Structure formats: structure tokens, C-alpha cells
Amino acid sequence: MENIEWSNQTFITEFILLGFGNLPELQFPLFLLFLVIYIVTMAGNILTLALVVTDQHLHTPMYFFLGNVSCLETCYTSTILPRMLAGLPTGDRTISYSGCITQLYFFVFMVTAECFLLLVMSYDRFLAMCNPLHYAALMRSWVLIELVSGSWTMAFFTSTLITLLMARLTFCGPNKIDHFFCDFAPMLKLSCSDTNLIELVDLLLCFAIILPTFLLTLISYVCIITIILRIPSTMGRQKAFSTCSSHLIVVATFYGSLIIIYMIPTVGTAGDLHKVFSVFYTVLTPIVNPLIYSLRNKEEKEALRKAHSKLLSSPQVFTKSKVMFLG
């Protein structure tokens, strides 16, 4: 363990992420599993973002929000999985103090932004279903920009506040974080400073962000389900319920794990259980989002088909590539 001694007190300069080190026989299978998840997550979200940006037919409020979510999930996954993947086959799980604080900052930023973006998306669907005649007027371009900008801004201030408070703490040993990334609660356990202030701020932020956004998102989908029940066509109801239930599964998985970890201390402090629930919202949600919110949509399937057809019908692209390759 690398450390610095000042006035007979040792200060930690690096941490060790224990991760799934208690399962040595599963290190390589876990590496392959998380590698596949990472590749699929990145490919799905980048593809969604590219289609939303390039296809004019997808320049609508719903896909504007989906593009932001895809961008978020791409950064979110890249904040956590690469470091974990590097440590699984090699056994090197060390991370510098500054690297750990940086990872915590982006983690809090992405989680907070996702809470608000999921709320904004549910509000968009609520207006589309419950007030379709005024939808275009209510969701104008400046409204979309304000909603998304507000989401990212709230995430910035939340992560900055938490990171500044965490950076003020002193870590003087031990340096082993019982997690696969630098999460808030496992880091607090290692601090030898008074953590009452940051714990209070964290609790207040949880009740000010996680709980309200979850309840408002849930209310939006309840209203949407109420509208769906009034659809006379059985096939129409089934199709709408299928889409709505898929969205609710994502919301329930994301918020359920967050609430269990950060708002129920007696459960959230259990190391192994903490890791299991963390996998749900850091690994599973990013890979499921593009499948449920985007690639199942008829418009995006059509955009993907057009992009594929355009690529195949442009032989000059392959000719140029061949010329460049041959030099």
C-alpha cells in the first residue's frame, strides 16, 4: 500500500477495489461476461445515438431524449466497467486516490442525470398519450433544451457537491474498498474523518432527487396505463401495455436498486448485497435501455434499415476504402 506520512499520520494515496475477488475461480468467466456486456452496451447506445443524430425522421422530442440517454449510458458504462475489466484477469485492482475521486464524481453525475432524464422521458410519454392535441405546442424545441439542460445541470451540481465533501475527508487506512468501483458508502467506511456532514447531505439529496423523481415517473406511467385501459382495440391495448411494461421494468430495476442501497442503510451497507444490487443499475440497465427504449421502436428499426440499405447501395464507399487500404 502506497502512503504518505505527515505528522506521524499515514494518508492513503491509492485504494484497492476488492470487486469479486472472493470468487477466484470465476474471475475469467466474469471477465468474459462483463466484456460482452460492455461491448453490446456500447454498440447499442452508440448505434442509437448515431441514428437519432443522422436520421431526420427521428428528430422528434422522444428521440431527442433517447439520444441523451444513449449518450449518458455510453459514458456511464465507460466510467465503471473498463477499470473492473482490467482488474479481473490480471488481479491488479489498485486505483489512485485521484482516480477514485474522479470515478465517484462521474458516477454520481451519471446516476443523477439518469434519474432526471427518466423522469423527463416519462413526462414526454405522458403528454403524448394524455394530451396528444397539444403535444406539439407543449414540447417545442426550447422546452426540450430546457428540460435536458436542467437534468445535466442538476447532475453537475449534485456530483460536484458530493465530490467536494468527499475530497475533504481523510483516509488513513485501511485502503481496501469492498466494491468493484469507487462507490459512496464503501469509501465512507474507510475514512478516519467525521462523516456526519456528508452522510446528512447524501441523505437529503436522496430524498430530494431519487425519491421525488421515482414517484413522479411512477405517477406518469400510472396515468399512461389509465389511458391505455380506455383503448377500445384489444390488440392496441396489448401493444401499448407491452411497451409500457418494458419501460416500467427498467424504471423499477434502476430505482429499486438505488433506493435499497442509498435509502435503506441497514441493507445498503451489506458488502455482497451492495455489489449485487449495484450490478443492476450500473451494468444491466445500460444494456437494457437501448433494447427497450430504442431498438424496439418501429421508427428506429426503419431508420436502421434505411442506413443499412444506403450503405450497401454505395459502392464508392467500399472503393475508396479499398484504394486507401492498398495505398
N, C-alpha and C positions, 0 to 999 in steps of 0.2 A: 504494500500500500504506500503510495507516494503521499507525503505530507509535509507541512511547513510548521516549524515550531517558533512561536512568538511568546515571550514571557512565560516560558515553561508550559505553554498550552499548545496542543497539536491541532492544526487545522487541515481538514481534508482537501486535497486538490483533485481527486478523482474518485469515482464510485464504481462499484461492481454490480451489474444487473444480474441477479440470480436467475431470472427468467424461469425456464423449465429445467433447470439443472438437476432437480431431484428426480428426473426421468432420463438417466444417461442412455438407456437402451433405445429411447425414442428420439434422440437428437437428430439423426439423419432423416427418419420419416417425417418428423415435424418440419425439418428444413425443406424437404420436397413439397410438403403440403402447403406451407406458407409461401414458398416461392411460386407455386402455381396460382395461389390466391392473389398474390401481388401482381403477377403478370396479367391475369384475367381482369383484375380490378382496374389496373392502369389502362389496359386496352379498351375495356368497356367505357370507361369515363372519358378517355381521350377521343374515342370514336364519337361518343355522344356530343361532346363539346365541338368537335370539328364539323359534324353535320349541322348543329344549331347555328354555327357561325357562317357556313358556306351556303346553306340552302335557304333561299328566300321564303319558301313556304313555311319554314319553321321560325320565322321572325315574328312570333306571337308572344304574349305575356307568359303563357305556360312554359314555353320552351326557353324563354329568357331566364326564367327561374331555374329550369332544369340545367341550363348551361352553367349557371353559377354554382349549382350543387355539384355538377360534374367536376368543375374546376376545384371546388372545395375538397371533394373526395380524393382527387388526384394528389393534392398537397397533403391532405390528412394522412393518407396511406404512406406517402413518402417520408412523413415525419417519424413514423414508428417502425414500419416493417424492415427497411434496409438495415438498420442497426441490429435488429433482432436476428435477421437472416445471417448477418456477418458473424454473429457470435455462436450460432447453433453448430456449424460443422467444425469451427476452429477452437471453440471453448474460450475464446477471448471475449469477455463480457465487460471489459473496463470502458468507462466513458469519463471524460474530463468533467470537472465541476462546471466550467463554462458551457460545455456541450450539453450537460444535463439540464442546466437552467434554460438554455436555448430550446431544447426539445420540449420542456414544460411550457414555455411561452407559446410555441406554435400549437401544442396540443390543446391548451386552454382556449386559444384563439379559434381553432377549428371547431371544437365542441360547441362553443358559444355561438359561432356563426351558423352552425348546422341547426341549433335549436330555433334560431330566428328564421332561417330560410325554410325549414319545415313548416313553421307557422305561416309564413308568407305564402307558401305553396298551397296550404290548406285553405287559406283565405281566398286565394285566387280561384280554387275549385269551388268554394262556397258561392262566390259571386257568379261564376259561370253556370252553376246549377240552379241557384235560388233566385238570381236576378239577371237572367240572360239578356233581357231587352236593354238594360242599362250597363251591361258588362263593358262594352267598348268605351263608353264615356267614362266609367269609373276607373278603368285600368289603362289610362293613357301613358305615353312614354315617360313623362316626367314623374308620374306616380310610381312606375316600375323602378326608375332610377332611385327615387327617394326610399322606397322600401328596401331595396338591395343595399344601398349606401348605408342606411340606418342599421341593417343587420351587420355589415362589416365593421361599422364604426363602434357599435356596442361590443363586438368581439374584441376589437383593438383595445378599448378602454378596460375591459374586464381582464384580459390577459396581461396587459401592462401593469395593472394594479396588483394582481396576484404575483407576478414575477418580481416586481419591486419589493414586495413584502417578503417573498421567499429569499431574495438575494440579501436581505438584511440579517437573515438567520445565520448562526454559526454552526458549522458541522465539524465536530472534533472527534468523531469515532463512535461506533464502527462505521464502515463505509459500504456495507452490502445492502442494496435495495432489493427487497423481496418482490420483484416485479420484472416484466420484460421491457418496460420503458420507465422513464422518469415521471412517475405519476405523483400527484399532490400528497395523498395520505402516506404512502410508504416513505417519501422523503422527509415528511414531518417527524416520523418516528426516529430518524437519525439525528435530528437537531438537538444540540445541547443548550439552545436558547429558549426563552419564554415564547411559546407558540400560541398563547391565548388570543392575541390580536388577530393573527392571520386565520386562525380557526373560526373566530367570530365573523370576520369579513367573508370567509368562504361560505359559511352557513347562510349569511344574509344574501349573498349572491345566488346561492342555490335556490332559496325561497323567492328571490326576486326575478330569476331568469328561468331555471329549469321547470319549477312548478307552474308558474303562470303560462309559459309557452306551451307546456304539455296540456294543460286544461283547456286553453283556447283552441289548440289544434284538435283536441278531442271533441270539443263542442262543435267545431266546424264540420267534422265528419259525421257527428250525430245529426246535424241539420241536413247534411247531404243525404244520409241514409233515409231520413224522413221524406225527402223529396223523391228518392228512388222508389220508395214504397207506393208512391202515388202514380208511378208509371203504369199505364194500362197493359202494355205488352209484356208478357211473361219473359220472352227472350230478351227484351230490352232491360228488364229488371235484373235478370241473371247476369247479363254482360256488365251492367253498372255495378252490381254487387261484387262481381269478380275483381274489377279494378279497385273499388273502394276497400274491399277486404285486404287486398295486397298492400295498399298504402297503409292501412291500419296495422298490419303485421310489422312493417318497417318502423312505424312510429312507436308501437308498443315495445319492440325489441330495443330500440335506441333509448327511449326514455325509461323503460323499465329497468335496464341495467344501470343507467345513470342514477336513478332515484335510489336503487338498492345500495349502490356504492357510496354515493356522496350525501345522501339524506337519511340513511339508517346506519349510524356509526357502529352499532353492535355487530351488524353483518358485514359492513364495508371494510372493517379492519381485519377480517379473517383473510390471511395471505392467499391461500389456494383459491378460495371462493372469489376473492377480489380479481385474481387473474382470469378465472373462467368468465365472469361477467364482463370484464374488460375486453375479452376477445369478441364478445357480441357487438359492442359499439365501435371498436377500433378496427376490426378485421372483417366481420360478417356484413355489417351494414353497408360499408363502401362497395362491396362486391354485389350486393343485392340491389342497391339503389338504381344502377343503370338498367338492370334487367326488368325491374318492376315499374319504375317511373318513366323510362325512356324507350327501351328496345321493344317493349310490348305494344307500344302505340302504333296505330296504323300509319300516321303521318311520318313517323321516323323510319318505319320499315320501307315506306315508299321512297323516302329520301335516300336511304341506303341502297335500295335497288337502282335508283337513278345514278347514284355516284358510281356504282359498280358497272353499270351499262356504259356510262360515259368513259370510264377508264378503259374498258375493253374495246370501245369503238374509236379509241385514239391511238392508232399505231405509231404516230410520230413520237409519242412519249417513250415507247419501247425503243424506237430507232435512235432517239437522242441518247437514251441510257446506254445502248449498245456502242454507239460511237464514243461516248465518254469512257466506257469501260475499256475499249480497245485502244484508246489514246489516239 
